[in-house]
Amino acid sequence: MSTSARMLRLLSLLQTHRFWSGGELSDRLEVSPRTLRRDVDRLRDLGYDVEAVRGVAGGYQLRAGSNLPPLLLEDDEAVAIAVGLRSTAGGHVGGIEETSVQALTKVIALMPPRLRRRMDALKTQTDGTPWSGGPVLDAGVLTTFAQACRDDEAVTFDYTAADGTATGRRVEPHRLVNLGRRWYLVAYDRDRQDWRSFRIDRVDGAPMLTGQRFRPRALPGGDAVGFVRDGLRSQPQRHQVRVRLAASADEVEALMGRWGSVEPISDTECRMLLNTDTLDWPVMILANLDCPFTVEGPAELADLLERVGRRFVSAGA
């Protein structure tokens, strides 16, 4: 590994903001303690504030509040980037939410306190409209969970279940999952001694990092998205949507992804099946399919499509 590649790897490890022992970092980078010390000094020359603790229990940690080297961002530029990431992390721009959460975690961790205060002020003084009527999430909650998933750190939070029951949870976070218009946390629940998925918009207040590290467990099936999807399918939903479409099953599946299922009827026809609490999502899917269709159920979906259609026609008149 070249010196440049090794330093980027070292910086990536330090940006988790956990305390690394010298032995851990040397093993990860496959270098001697002396080479590690030289690489840390190089990072300091670039402006990164790396703390060192000497002795048997010694190690390194990147101090929060640096000035974002080597990008050399001005204060206004750093805040603008963080605000933009916060917006997309909250689900206002589809397709890049998870990447935005990961990037936002790193940017906020290095922000000096004065910039964090400015960003909080912008947040409280800015109005927005959530995409497609979905819940607007506090990106701070998402970044806390993202950090816990990344660092294998246990977290506690208050949670309100679908039936209104309020509970306190102690979990080992595994992965954040974005399905449709909602975010979920897949985690191992220590009190229930089983895997669970939690809707992020049902988390009350701010989750708390405990500082307790854990050894990651193997998720059943190994697929976090599949775990959440299977859990949703097993829960009773308000609407069972059935729509017959004059389109191939492959075409419809490409648009629906993992959110529902498609039954082939023939090479040119299929049936869309979707269990959902709200009808906004099937309306969006149908609006993006350029083909005739027939709503087989529920009647509420047909009524909603009629109302939406009238609004569109009147807008174009």
Secondary structure, 3 states (H helix, E strand, C coil): CCHHHHHHHHHHHHCCCCCEEHHHHHHHHCCCHHHHHHHHHHHHHCCCCEEEECCCCCEEEECCCCCCCCCCCCHHHHHHHHHHHHHHHCCCCCCCHHHHHHHHHHHHHHCCHHHHHHHHHHHHCCCCCCHHHCCCCCHHHHHHHHHHHHHCEEEEEEEECCCCCEEEEEEEEEEEEEECCEEEEEEEECCCCEEEEEEHHHEEEEEEEEEEECCCCCCCCCCHHHHHHHHHHHCCCCEEEEEEECCCHHHHHHHHCCCCEEEECCCCCEEEEEEECCCHHHHHHHHCCCCCEEEEECHHHHHHHHHHHHHHHHHHC
